[in-house]
Amino acid sequence: MQDVASLVTQAREGRPRAVARLISLVEGASPQLREVMAALAPLAGNAYVVGLTGSPGVGKSTCTSALVTAYRRQGKRVGVLAVDPSSPFSGGALLGDRVRMSDHASDPGVYIRSMATRGHLGGLAWAAPQAIRVLDAAGCDVVLVETVGVGQSEVEIASQADTSVVLLAPGMGDGIQAAKAGILEIGDVYVVNKADRDGADATARELNHMLGLGESRGPGDWRPPIVKTVAAREEGIDEVVEALEKHRAWMEERGVLAERRLARASREVETIAVTALRERIADLHGDRRLSALAERIVAGDLDPYRAADSLVAGLTEG
């Protein structure tokens, strides 16, 4: 058993091993998870969470690395959660923690962690909300969450980040994909990366046109900016940071940031409650109560909805 209080103290001091152990407790759904979350709760709520999403190959990792460099120049501590596909053999992340951002591996002001999706859809790992809280409580000023790159279903990041950045690149058909995926509805800042390639201006124009279609924004509402970058050379990254800071200021001024964080906490509580309920239902397989309800459904004495109501009532009372 880990000494949670000691780990939290060490994480606050910026010790990467303590942060790693806390996130490992989260990922492994440790019996100490409740103790960890209780210890972190008073310490979290200060980090600015930025999500980066987009199709595979648009340069999310390169852009994330460049943003880390920009924020470090401002003296800010940065945490990175890079969500990777799961290995079909080990269940772990296919790419290592620092393979893609090795330039920052020795920087004590940067913590980088790869997390495996472990079959979770939507571009994020199921443990991402708690891992974000660990980095927040550990004193990170900014937490960058890079999603796995799953295409049309990759919209979950909007529910976990304060600001969502959608990356596109010329020549990849991203405009069509964006229209189909509904991804235009989740972006707060749009980045056309690899802007030194042919077609970058056309991609930006098409994106701007799509953002204008059916637009129902009122005066003072946020209009997502489009920033062109060449992240591999850190070109345009300062403009991305400026756009992020403008969006944060706009949210704080209008109370949107508080609303998003409240909604995020509500979803987290709901997810934990539903997961606990599912686990209790799973424990009923082979239980006489479930078999009895199933027999009544087959006999036509009971419909499945009333049976489910009876089961839920029994679980909540128990």
C-alpha positions in Angstrom: 0.0 0.0 0.0 1.2 3.5 -0.9 1.5 6.3 1.6 -1.0 8.6 -0.2 -0.4 11.7 2.0 3.4 11.4 1.4 2.9 11.0 -2.4 0.6 14.0 -2.6 3.2 16.1 -0.7 6.0 15.0 -2.9 3.8 15.6 -6.0 3.2 19.2 -4.8 7.0 19.6 -4.6 7.3 18.7 -8.2 8.7 15.2 -7.8 7.9 13.3 -11.0 8.0 9.9 -9.4 5.3 10.8 -7.0 3.1 12.2 -9.8 3.7 9.0 -11.8 2.7 6.8 -8.8 -0.5 8.8 -8.2 -1.5 8.5 -11.9 -0.7 4.8 -11.8 -3.1 4.4 -8.9 -5.7 6.1 -11.0 -5.1 4.0 -14.1 -5.1 0.8 -12.2 -8.4 1.7 -10.3 -6.5 1.0 -7.1 -8.4 0.4 -3.9 -6.7 3.6 -2.7 -8.2 5.7 -5.5 -10.9 7.2 -3.2 -8.2 8.2 -0.7 -6.1 9.7 -3.5 -9.1 11.8 -4.9 -10.0 12.9 -1.3 -6.5 14.2 -0.8 -6.3 15.9 -4.1 -9.7 17.6 -4.1 -8.7 20.7 -2.0 -5.6 21.2 -4.1 -7.0 21.1 -7.6 -9.0 23.6 -9.7 -6.2 25.9 -10.7 -4.8 24.4 -13.9 -5.9 25.6 -17.4 -6.8 22.4 -19.3 -6.3 22.5 -23.1 -7.4 19.6 -25.3 -5.8 19.0 -28.7 -7.7 16.8 -31.1 -7.7 16.0 -34.8 -7.3 13.2 -37.3 -4.1 11.1 -37.2 -1.2 12.7 -39.0 -2.1 16.3 -38.5 0.8 16.9 -36.1 -0.9 16.8 -32.7 2.2 15.6 -30.9 4.5 18.2 -32.6 2.0 21.0 -31.8 1.8 19.8 -28.2 5.5 19.8 -27.9 5.8 23.3 -29.4 3.1 24.6 -27.0 5.0 23.1 -24.0 8.1 25.1 -25.2 6.0 28.3 -25.5 4.5 27.9 -22.0 7.8 27.1 -20.4 9.2 30.3 -21.8 6.5 32.0 -19.8 7.7 30.2 -16.7 4.6 28.0 -16.4 4.7 24.4 -15.2 3.1 22.1 -17.8 1.6 18.7 -17.6 0.9 16.6 -20.7 -1.4 13.6 -21.0 -0.8 11.9 -24.4 -3.5 9.4 -24.9 -2.3 6.5 -27.1 -3.9 3.4 -28.6 -3.8 0.4 -26.4 -1.6 -2.6 -27.2 -3.8 -5.6 -28.0 -1.3 -7.7 -26.0 -0.4 -5.8 -22.9 -3.3 -3.3 -22.8 -0.7 -0.5 -22.3 0.0 2.5 -24.5 1.7 1.6 -27.8 4.0 4.7 -27.7 6.2 5.5 -24.7 5.8 8.5 -22.4 8.5 10.6 -23.9 9.2 9.2 -27.3 7.5 12.1 -29.2 8.4 14.9 -26.8 11.9 13.9 -25.8 13.1 17.5 -25.9 11.2 18.1 -22.6 12.1 14.9 -20.8 14.8 16.4 -18.6 12.8 19.6 -17.8 11.6 19.5 -14.2 8.9 21.9 -15.1 7.3 19.5 -17.5 5.5 16.2 -16.7 4.6 14.0 -19.7 2.5 10.8 -19.4 1.2 8.5 -22.0 -2.1 6.8 -21.2 -3.7 3.9 -23.0 -7.3 4.1 -24.1 -7.8 0.5 -23.1 -10.8 0.2 -25.4 -12.4 3.4 -24.4 -13.9 5.3 -27.4 -14.0 9.0 -27.9 -10.2 9.6 -28.1 -9.6 9.6 -24.3 -8.6 7.1 -21.6 -11.4 6.4 -19.1 -9.0 7.6 -16.3 -8.3 10.9 -18.0 -10.4 13.1 -15.6 -8.7 11.8 -12.5 -5.2 12.0 -14.2 -5.9 15.6 -15.1 -6.8 16.3 -11.4 -3.5 14.7 -10.3 -1.5 17.1 -12.6 -3.6 20.0 -11.5 -3.1 19.3 -7.8 0.6 18.7 -8.5 1.0 22.4 -9.4 0.8 22.4 -13.2 -0.4 25.8 -14.5 -1.4 24.3 -17.8 -2.4 20.7 -18.6 -2.3 19.7 -22.3 -4.4 16.7 -23.2 -3.6 15.2 -26.6 -6.2 12.7 -27.8 -5.5 9.5 -29.6 -6.7 10.6 -33.1 -9.7 8.5 -33.8 -11.5 10.6 -36.4 -15.2 11.1 -36.3 -15.9 9.9 -32.8 -13.2 12.1 -31.3 -15.3 14.7 -29.6 -15.1 13.6 -25.9 -12.3 16.0 -25.3 -14.7 18.9 -25.4 -16.2 17.6 -22.1 -12.9 17.4 -20.4 -11.0 20.5 -21.5 -11.5 24.2 -20.7 -10.5 25.0 -24.2 -10.6 22.6 -27.2 -8.1 23.0 -30.0 -8.9 21.2 -33.3 -6.0 20.6 -35.7 -6.3 20.1 -39.4 -3.7 19.8 -42.2 -3.9 20.5 -45.9 -4.3 17.7 -48.3 -5.9 15.2 -45.8 -9.6 15.7 -46.5 -10.1 17.2 -43.1 -12.7 19.7 -44.2 -15.0 16.9 -45.2 -14.3 14.9 -42.1 -14.9 17.9 -39.9 -18.3 18.5 -41.4 -19.3 14.8 -41.0 -17.9 14.5 -37.5 -19.6 17.5 -36.0 -16.1 18.4 -34.8 -16.8 22.0 -35.9 -19.1 22.2 -32.9 -16.5 21.4 -30.3 -13.5 23.6 -31.4 -12.7 26.8 -29.5 -9.5 27.4 -31.5 -8.7 25.9 -35.0 -5.2 25.2 -36.1 -4.2 24.5 -39.7 -0.9 22.8 -39.2 1.8 22.1 -41.8 0.9 25.5 -43.3 4.0 25.4 -45.5 2.3 22.8 -47.7 0.2 23.5 -50.8 -3.4 23.9 -50.0 -3.0 25.4 -46.5 -4.7 28.7 -47.5 -7.6 26.8 -49.2 -8.0 24.6 -46.1 -8.3 27.7 -43.9 -10.8 29.3 -46.2 -12.9 26.2 -46.4 -12.8 25.9 -42.6 -13.8 29.6 -42.2 -16.7 29.0 -44.6 -17.9 26.0 -42.7 -17.7 27.9 -39.4 -20.0 30.5 -40.9 -22.6 28.1 -42.2 -25.6 28.1 -39.9 -23.8 30.3 -37.4 -26.1 31.6 -34.7 -23.7 33.5 -32.5 -24.9 36.7 -31.0 -22.9 39.9 -30.2 -20.1 39.1 -27.8 -20.2 35.4 -28.4 -16.9 33.6 -29.0 -16.0 33.1 -32.7 -13.2 30.4 -32.9 -10.1 31.8 -34.6 -8.2 30.0 -37.3 -4.4 29.9 -36.8 -1.9 28.6 -39.4 1.2 26.9 -38.0 4.2 25.0 -38.9 4.6 23.3 -35.5 7.8 21.4 -36.5 9.5 24.9 -36.8 7.4 26.4 -34.0 6.0 28.9 -36.5 2.6 30.3 -35.5 2.7 28.7 -32.0 2.8 32.1 -30.2 -0.3 33.0 -32.1 -2.0 29.8 -30.8 -1.0 30.6 -27.2 -2.4 34.1 -27.7 -5.7 32.7 -29.0 -5.9 30.3 -26.1 -5.3 33.1 -23.6 -8.0 35.3 -25.3 -10.5 32.4 -25.1 -9.7 31.9 -21.4 -10.2 35.6 -20.7 -13.5 35.6 -22.6 -14.7 32.5 -20.6 -13.7 34.0 -17.2 -15.3 37.3 -18.1 -18.7 35.7 -19.0 -18.7 32.9 -16.4 -18.3 30.2 -19.1 -15.2 28.7 -17.5 -17.0 28.1 -14.2 -20.0 26.6 -16.1 -17.7 24.2 -18.1 -15.9 23.1 -15.0 -19.2 22.5 -13.1 -20.5 20.5 -16.1 -17.3 18.5 -16.1 -17.6 17.7 -12.4 -21.2 16.6 -12.9 -20.3 14.2 -15.7 -17.5 12.8 -13.6 -19.8 12.1 -10.7 -22.4 10.5 -13.1 -19.7 8.3 -14.7 -18.5 7.0 -11.3 -22.0 6.3 -10.1 -23.0 4.5 -13.3 -19.8 2.5 -13.3 -20.5 1.4 -9.7 -24.0 0.5 -10.6 -22.8 -1.6 -13.5 -20.4 -3.4 -11.3 -23.2 -4.3 -8.9 -25.4 -5.5 -11.7 -22.5 -7.6 -13.1 -22.2 -9.2 -9.6 -25.8 -10.4 -10.0 -25.1 -12.8 -12.9 -26.1 -16.1 -11.5 -27.9 -14.4 -8.6 -31.4 -15.8 -8.0 -33.0 -12.3 -8.2 -31.9 -11.7 -11.7 -32.9 -15.2 -12.8 -36.3 -14.8 -11.2 -36.9 -11.6 -13.1 -35.8 -13.2 -16.4 -38.1 -16.1 -15.9 -41.1 -13.8 -15.4 -40.2 -11.9 -18.6 -40.0 -15.2 -20.6 -43.4 -16.2 -19.1 -44.9 -12.9 -20.1 -45.7 -11.9 -16.6 -43.4 -8.9 -16.6 -41.9 -6.6 -19.2 -38.2 -5.8 -19.2 -38.6 -2.2 -18.2 -40.5 -3.0 -15.0 -38.0 -5.8 -14.3 -35.1 -3.3 -14.7 -36.9 -0.8 -12.4 -37.3 -3.6 -9.8 -33.6 -4.5 -10.1 -32.4 -0.9 -9.8 -34.7 -0.3 -6.8 -33.3 -3.4 -5.1 -29.7 -2.3 -5.8 -30.1 1.2 -4.6 -32.0 0.1 -1.4 -29.3 -2.5 -0.8 
